[in-house]
Amino acid sequence: MKVSIITPAYNCEKFIEKCILSVKEQDYQDVEHVIVNDGSTDNTENIIKKYVGSYPVKWINQKNHGIAYTMNKGFEIATGDIYAWLDADNYYNKDTVSEVMKVFDKYSDIDIVYGNIEFVDANGKKTGTHKPPPNISFNKALIHTTGAIPLQPAVFFKKEIYIKTGGFDNHYRIAGDYEFWLNVLKENPKIFYIDKTFGSYTLVNSGASQSLKGVINGLKETYSIAKKYNQPLYGKILLLFKYLKGFLGRFFK
């Protein structure tokens, strides 16, 4: 089976090369990398061009539309049977795809495979490990919010899951990934957890959700999502603290 990995890219010249190499060097053969450059104004485009032709990569440029639109555009281009997305500042371990595909090959009824990630700082130094619950579900995600959804770069899912749920809602520019997983999990897919680190997730203090404007917009989006899925009060409070923590983290380390 072919694996399609989508990378949304925006002004990520410091990280994109390592991201590309982590896909290029996978020890699973049938992998395509789809990179959507979302209006970058730095050297991101030139770094992407450097690797065109050296491995199975497709890439496009577009005006800045935000994460949800960019993700949908990438999946429209993808031709694989298994989907994943890898943000431009995150990286896979070399054997990640092959380990995931062992599960999909062995169990034909599995819809989603996910595992653990390492948190790293902007310099690549490990700062912690995230081990998600081994039995995630829609109800757990509503209550525990992002602590109970699979985080990229540690989740792969069948193409049919994306098609069935209609992809990402373009109305959400910040919280689109959370809404996407709630939409997926409410369909009660069959999920397989591997207690193994799939890759690294970079924690930086300049993300869209961590500026004051980003916090306000993020809260608006998560409130909209909370209403849409009838999220309990406890879950709403956790999301509020998440965004405030991200913002305050810019000043207190």
VOLUMKOL-880752 format. One record per residue (C-alpha): residue in three letters; y, x, z. Coordinates in Angstrom, 1 decimal. Layout:
<atoms>
<atom type="ALA" y="Y" x="X" z="Z"/>
...
</atoms>
This chain:
<atoms>
<atom type="MET" y="0.0" x="0.0" z="0.0"/>
<atom type="LYS" y="3.5" x="1.1" z="-0.7"/>
<atom type="VAL" y="6.1" x="1.5" z="2.1"/>
<atom type="SER" y="9.8" x="0.9" z="1.4"/>
<atom type="ILE" y="12.3" x="2.4" z="3.9"/>
<atom type="ILE" y="15.8" x="1.1" z="3.7"/>
<atom type="THR" y="18.7" x="3.2" z="4.9"/>
<atom type="PRO" y="22.2" x="1.7" z="5.2"/>
<atom type="ALA" y="24.8" x="4.5" z="5.1"/>
<atom type="TYR" y="28.4" x="4.6" z="6.0"/>
<atom type="ASN" y="30.4" x="7.8" z="6.7"/>
<atom type="CYS" y="27.4" x="9.6" z="8.0"/>
<atom type="GLU" y="27.7" x="13.0" z="6.5"/>
<atom type="LYS" y="26.7" x="14.7" z="9.8"/>
<atom type="PHE" y="23.3" x="12.9" z="10.0"/>
<atom type="ILE" y="22.2" x="11.6" z="6.6"/>
<atom type="GLU" y="20.5" x="14.8" z="5.4"/>
<atom type="LYS" y="18.2" x="14.9" z="8.4"/>
<atom type="CYS" y="17.4" x="11.3" z="7.9"/>
<atom type="ILE" y="16.6" x="11.9" z="4.2"/>
<atom type="LEU" y="14.4" x="14.8" z="5.0"/>
<atom type="SER" y="12.5" x="12.9" z="7.7"/>
<atom type="VAL" y="11.5" x="10.4" z="4.9"/>
<atom type="LYS" y="10.9" x="13.0" z="2.2"/>
<atom type="GLU" y="8.6" x="14.9" z="4.4"/>
<atom type="GLN" y="6.3" x="12.1" z="5.5"/>
<atom type="ASP" y="2.6" x="12.9" z="5.1"/>
<atom type="TYR" y="1.9" x="9.4" z="3.7"/>
<atom type="GLN" y="2.0" x="9.5" z="-0.1"/>
<atom type="ASP" y="3.3" x="6.1" z="-1.3"/>
<atom type="VAL" y="6.7" x="5.9" z="0.3"/>
<atom type="GLU" y="10.0" x="5.0" z="-1.4"/>
<atom type="HIS" y="13.4" x="5.5" z="0.2"/>
<atom type="VAL" y="16.2" x="3.0" z="-0.7"/>
<atom type="ILE" y="19.7" x="4.2" z="0.4"/>
<atom type="VAL" y="22.7" x="1.8" z="0.2"/>
<atom type="ASN" y="26.0" x="3.7" z="0.6"/>
<atom type="ASP" y="28.3" x="1.1" z="2.1"/>
<atom type="GLY" y="31.6" x="2.4" z="0.9"/>
<atom type="SER" y="31.5" x="5.8" z="2.6"/>
<atom type="THR" y="34.7" x="7.8" z="2.3"/>
<atom type="ASP" y="33.3" x="11.1" z="3.5"/>
<atom type="ASN" y="30.7" x="13.5" z="1.9"/>
<atom type="THR" y="27.8" x="11.0" z="2.4"/>
<atom type="GLU" y="27.5" x="10.3" z="-1.4"/>
<atom type="ASN" y="27.3" x="13.9" z="-2.4"/>
<atom type="ILE" y="24.6" x="14.6" z="0.2"/>
<atom type="ILE" y="22.5" x="11.7" z="-1.1"/>
<atom type="LYS" y="22.9" x="12.9" z="-4.7"/>
<atom type="LYS" y="21.6" x="16.3" z="-3.7"/>
<atom type="TYR" y="18.1" x="14.8" z="-3.1"/>
<atom type="VAL" y="17.9" x="12.4" z="-6.1"/>
<atom type="GLY" y="14.9" x="13.4" z="-8.2"/>
<atom type="SER" y="13.2" x="15.5" z="-5.4"/>
<atom type="TYR" y="11.3" x="12.5" z="-3.9"/>
<atom type="PRO" y="11.0" x="8.8" z="-4.6"/>
<atom type="VAL" y="14.5" x="7.6" z="-3.7"/>
<atom type="LYS" y="16.7" x="4.8" z="-5.0"/>
<atom type="TRP" y="20.3" x="4.6" z="-4.1"/>
<atom type="ILE" y="23.4" x="2.6" z="-4.9"/>
<atom type="ASN" y="27.1" x="2.6" z="-4.0"/>
<atom type="GLN" y="29.0" x="-0.5" z="-2.9"/>
<atom type="LYS" y="32.2" x="-1.6" z="-1.3"/>
<atom type="ASN" y="32.1" x="-1.8" z="2.4"/>
<atom type="HIS" y="30.4" x="-5.1" z="3.4"/>
<atom type="GLY" y="28.8" x="-4.4" z="6.8"/>
<atom type="ILE" y="25.3" x="-4.0" z="8.0"/>
<atom type="ALA" y="23.7" x="-7.4" z="7.2"/>
<atom type="TYR" y="24.9" x="-7.5" z="3.5"/>
<atom type="THR" y="23.8" x="-3.8" z="3.1"/>
<atom type="MET" y="20.4" x="-4.4" z="4.5"/>
<atom type="ASN" y="19.8" x="-7.4" z="2.3"/>
<atom type="LYS" y="20.9" x="-5.4" z="-0.7"/>
<atom type="GLY" y="18.4" x="-2.6" z="0.1"/>
<atom type="PHE" y="15.5" x="-5.0" z="0.5"/>
<atom type="GLU" y="16.4" x="-6.6" z="-2.8"/>
<atom type="ILE" y="15.8" x="-3.3" z="-4.5"/>
<atom type="ALA" y="12.7" x="-2.4" z="-2.5"/>
<atom type="THR" y="9.3" x="-2.7" z="-4.2"/>
<atom type="GLY" y="6.9" x="-1.9" z="-1.3"/>
<atom type="ASP" y="4.4" x="-4.0" z="0.5"/>
<atom type="ILE" y="5.5" x="-2.8" z="3.9"/>
<atom type="TYR" y="9.2" x="-2.7" z="4.9"/>
<atom type="ALA" y="11.1" x="-0.7" z="7.5"/>
<atom type="TRP" y="14.7" x="0.4" z="7.9"/>
<atom type="LEU" y="16.0" x="3.7" z="9.1"/>
<atom type="ASP" y="19.7" x="4.0" z="10.0"/>
<atom type="ALA" y="21.3" x="7.1" z="8.6"/>
<atom type="ASP" y="21.7" x="8.8" z="12.0"/>
<atom type="ASN" y="18.0" x="8.2" z="12.9"/>
<atom type="TYR" y="14.9" x="10.1" z="12.0"/>
<atom type="TYR" y="11.1" x="9.7" z="11.7"/>
<atom type="ASN" y="8.4" x="12.0" z="13.0"/>
<atom type="LYS" y="6.4" x="13.5" z="10.1"/>
<atom type="ASP" y="3.3" x="11.4" z="10.7"/>
<atom type="THR" y="4.9" x="8.1" z="11.5"/>
<atom type="VAL" y="4.2" x="6.2" z="8.3"/>
<atom type="SER" y="0.6" x="7.4" z="8.1"/>
<atom type="GLU" y="-0.1" x="6.3" z="11.7"/>
<atom type="VAL" y="1.5" x="2.9" z="11.0"/>
<atom type="MET" y="-0.5" x="2.4" z="7.8"/>
<atom type="LYS" y="-3.8" x="3.1" z="9.5"/>
<atom type="VAL" y="-3.2" x="-0.1" z="11.4"/>
<atom type="PHE" y="-2.1" x="-2.2" z="8.4"/>
<atom type="ASP" y="-5.2" x="-0.9" z="6.5"/>
<atom type="LYS" y="-7.6" x="-1.7" z="9.3"/>
<atom type="TYR" y="-6.2" x="-5.1" z="10.3"/>
<atom type="SER" y="-5.2" x="-7.2" z="7.4"/>
<atom type="ASP" y="-3.8" x="-10.0" z="9.6"/>
<atom type="ILE" y="-1.2" x="-7.8" z="11.4"/>
<atom type="ASP" y="2.4" x="-8.6" z="10.4"/>
<atom type="ILE" y="4.4" x="-6.1" z="12.5"/>
<atom type="VAL" y="3.6" x="-2.6" z="13.8"/>
<atom type="TYR" y="5.9" x="-1.0" z="16.3"/>
<atom type="GLY" y="6.0" x="1.9" z="18.8"/>
<atom type="ASN" y="8.3" x="4.1" z="20.9"/>
<atom type="ILE" y="11.4" x="6.1" z="20.2"/>
<atom type="GLU" y="13.3" x="9.0" z="21.6"/>
<atom type="PHE" y="17.0" x="8.7" z="22.3"/>
<atom type="VAL" y="19.0" x="11.8" z="21.3"/>
<atom type="ASP" y="22.6" x="12.7" z="21.4"/>
<atom type="ALA" y="24.8" x="13.6" z="18.4"/>
<atom type="ASN" y="23.5" x="17.1" z="18.6"/>
<atom type="GLY" y="19.9" x="16.1" z="18.5"/>
<atom type="LYS" y="19.2" x="16.7" z="22.2"/>
<atom type="LYS" y="16.7" x="14.3" z="23.8"/>
<atom type="THR" y="18.3" x="12.1" z="26.4"/>
<atom type="GLY" y="15.5" x="9.6" z="27.1"/>
<atom type="THR" y="12.6" x="7.6" z="25.7"/>
<atom type="HIS" y="12.4" x="3.9" z="24.9"/>
<atom type="LYS" y="9.0" x="2.2" z="25.4"/>
<atom type="PRO" y="9.3" x="-1.5" z="24.4"/>
<atom type="PRO" y="7.1" x="-4.1" z="25.9"/>
<atom type="PRO" y="3.6" x="-4.1" z="24.3"/>
<atom type="ASN" y="3.6" x="-7.9" z="24.1"/>
<atom type="ILE" y="7.0" x="-8.8" z="22.6"/>
<atom type="SER" y="7.7" x="-12.4" z="21.8"/>
<atom type="PHE" y="10.5" x="-14.8" z="20.9"/>
<atom type="ASN" y="10.8" x="-16.1" z="24.5"/>
<atom type="LYS" y="10.9" x="-12.5" z="25.9"/>
<atom type="ALA" y="13.6" x="-11.6" z="23.3"/>
<atom type="LEU" y="15.7" x="-14.5" z="24.3"/>
<atom type="ILE" y="15.5" x="-13.6" z="28.0"/>
<atom type="HIS" y="15.6" x="-9.9" z="27.9"/>
<atom type="THR" y="17.6" x="-9.5" z="24.6"/>
<atom type="THR" y="17.5" x="-6.2" z="22.9"/>
<atom type="GLY" y="15.2" x="-4.8" z="25.6"/>
<atom type="ALA" y="12.4" x="-7.0" z="24.2"/>
<atom type="ILE" y="12.8" x="-6.5" z="20.5"/>
<atom type="PRO" y="11.3" x="-3.6" z="18.4"/>
<atom type="LEU" y="14.0" x="-0.9" z="17.7"/>
<atom type="GLN" y="14.2" x="1.0" z="14.5"/>
<atom type="PRO" y="13.1" x="3.6" z="13.7"/>
<atom type="ALA" y="9.9" x="2.4" z="15.4"/>
<atom type="VAL" y="9.0" x="-0.8" z="13.6"/>
<atom type="PHE" y="7.4" x="-1.7" z="10.2"/>
<atom type="PHE" y="6.7" x="-5.2" z="8.9"/>
<atom type="LYS" y="5.1" x="-6.9" z="5.9"/>
<atom type="LYS" y="7.3" x="-7.9" z="3.0"/>
<atom type="GLU" y="6.2" x="-11.5" z="3.5"/>
<atom type="ILE" y="7.9" x="-11.5" z="6.9"/>
<atom type="TYR" y="11.3" x="-10.6" z="5.3"/>
<atom type="ILE" y="10.9" x="-13.2" z="2.6"/>
<atom type="LYS" y="9.8" x="-15.9" z="5.0"/>
<atom type="THR" y="12.8" x="-15.5" z="7.2"/>
<atom type="GLY" y="15.3" x="-15.0" z="4.5"/>
<atom type="GLY" y="16.4" x="-11.6" z="5.6"/>
<atom type="PHE" y="19.7" x="-10.8" z="7.4"/>
<atom type="ASP" y="22.4" x="-13.4" z="7.9"/>
<atom type="ASN" y="25.5" x="-12.0" z="6.2"/>
<atom type="HIS" y="27.8" x="-13.7" z="8.7"/>
<atom type="TYR" y="26.9" x="-11.0" z="11.3"/>
<atom type="ARG" y="28.4" x="-7.6" z="10.8"/>
<atom type="ILE" y="27.4" x="-6.2" z="14.2"/>
<atom type="ALA" y="24.6" x="-8.2" z="15.8"/>
<atom type="GLY" y="22.7" x="-8.9" z="12.6"/>
<atom type="ASP" y="19.6" x="-6.9" z="13.6"/>
<atom type="TYR" y="19.2" x="-8.9" z="16.9"/>
<atom type="GLU" y="19.5" x="-12.2" z="15.0"/>
<atom type="PHE" y="17.0" x="-11.0" z="12.4"/>
<atom type="TRP" y="14.4" x="-10.2" z="15.0"/>
<atom type="LEU" y="14.9" x="-13.5" z="16.8"/>
<atom type="ASN" y="14.4" x="-15.3" z="13.5"/>
<atom type="VAL" y="11.2" x="-13.2" z="12.9"/>
<atom type="LEU" y="9.7" x="-13.6" z="16.3"/>
<atom type="LYS" y="10.2" x="-17.4" z="16.4"/>
<atom type="GLU" y="7.7" x="-17.5" z="13.6"/>
<atom type="ASN" y="5.0" x="-16.1" z="16.0"/>
<atom type="PRO" y="3.9" x="-13.2" z="13.8"/>
<atom type="LYS" y="0.9" x="-11.1" z="14.7"/>
<atom type="ILE" y="2.1" x="-7.9" z="16.2"/>
<atom type="PHE" y="0.4" x="-4.5" z="17.0"/>
<atom type="TYR" y="1.9" x="-2.0" z="19.4"/>
<atom type="ILE" y="1.2" x="1.8" z="19.2"/>
<atom type="ASP" y="2.0" x="3.8" z="22.3"/>
<atom type="LYS" y="3.3" x="6.7" z="20.3"/>
<atom type="THR" y="6.8" x="8.0" z="19.5"/>
<atom type="PHE" y="7.7" x="7.1" z="15.9"/>
<atom type="GLY" y="11.1" x="8.9" z="15.7"/>
<atom type="SER" y="14.5" x="9.6" z="17.1"/>
<atom type="TYR" y="17.4" x="7.2" z="17.7"/>
<atom type="THR" y="20.9" x="8.8" z="17.9"/>
<atom type="LEU" y="23.2" x="7.5" z="20.6"/>
<atom type="VAL" y="26.8" x="8.1" z="19.6"/>
<atom type="ASN" y="30.0" x="6.8" z="21.0"/>
<atom type="SER" y="31.8" x="5.9" z="17.8"/>
<atom type="GLY" y="29.7" x="2.9" z="16.6"/>
<atom type="ALA" y="31.2" x="-0.3" z="15.4"/>
<atom type="SER" y="30.0" x="-2.2" z="18.5"/>
<atom type="GLN" y="31.6" x="0.4" z="20.9"/>
<atom type="SER" y="35.3" x="0.2" z="19.9"/>
<atom type="LEU" y="37.4" x="-2.5" z="21.6"/>
<atom type="LYS" y="37.5" x="-4.5" z="18.4"/>
<atom type="GLY" y="33.8" x="-4.0" z="18.0"/>
<atom type="VAL" y="33.1" x="-5.3" z="21.5"/>
<atom type="ILE" y="35.1" x="-8.4" z="20.9"/>
<atom type="ASN" y="33.5" x="-9.1" z="17.5"/>
<atom type="GLY" y="30.1" x="-8.2" z="18.9"/>
<atom type="LEU" y="30.5" x="-10.7" z="21.8"/>
<atom type="LYS" y="31.6" x="-13.4" z="19.3"/>
<atom type="GLU" y="28.6" x="-12.8" z="17.2"/>
<atom type="THR" y="26.1" x="-12.7" z="20.1"/>
<atom type="TYR" y="27.6" x="-15.9" z="21.5"/>
<atom type="SER" y="27.1" x="-17.5" z="18.1"/>
<atom type="ILE" y="23.5" x="-16.3" z="18.1"/>
<atom type="ALA" y="23.0" x="-17.5" z="21.7"/>
<atom type="LYS" y="24.0" x="-21.0" z="20.7"/>
<atom type="LYS" y="21.9" x="-21.0" z="17.6"/>
<atom type="TYR" y="18.7" x="-20.1" z="19.5"/>
<atom type="ASN" y="19.5" x="-21.8" z="22.8"/>
<atom type="GLN" y="19.5" x="-18.5" z="24.7"/>
<atom type="PRO" y="19.2" x="-18.9" z="28.5"/>
<atom type="LEU" y="22.2" x="-17.9" z="30.7"/>
<atom type="TYR" y="20.4" x="-14.8" z="32.0"/>
<atom type="GLY" y="20.0" x="-13.5" z="28.4"/>
<atom type="LYS" y="23.7" x="-14.1" z="27.7"/>
<atom type="ILE" y="24.7" x="-12.1" z="30.7"/>
<atom type="LEU" y="22.5" x="-9.2" z="29.7"/>
<atom type="LEU" y="24.1" x="-9.1" z="26.2"/>
<atom type="LEU" y="27.6" x="-9.2" z="27.8"/>
<atom type="PHE" y="26.8" x="-6.2" z="29.9"/>
<atom type="LYS" y="25.3" x="-4.4" z="26.9"/>
<atom type="TYR" y="28.5" x="-4.6" z="24.9"/>
<atom type="LEU" y="30.7" x="-3.8" z="27.9"/>
<atom type="LYS" y="28.5" x="-0.8" z="28.7"/>
<atom type="GLY" y="28.8" x="0.5" z="25.1"/>
<atom type="PHE" y="32.6" x="0.2" z="25.3"/>
<atom type="LEU" y="33.1" x="1.8" z="28.7"/>
<atom type="GLY" y="30.7" x="4.6" z="27.7"/>
<atom type="ARG" y="33.5" x="5.9" z="25.5"/>
<atom type="PHE" y="35.5" x="6.8" z="28.6"/>
<atom type="PHE" y="32.8" x="7.4" z="31.3"/>
<atom type="LYS" y="29.9" x="9.8" z="30.6"/>
</atoms>
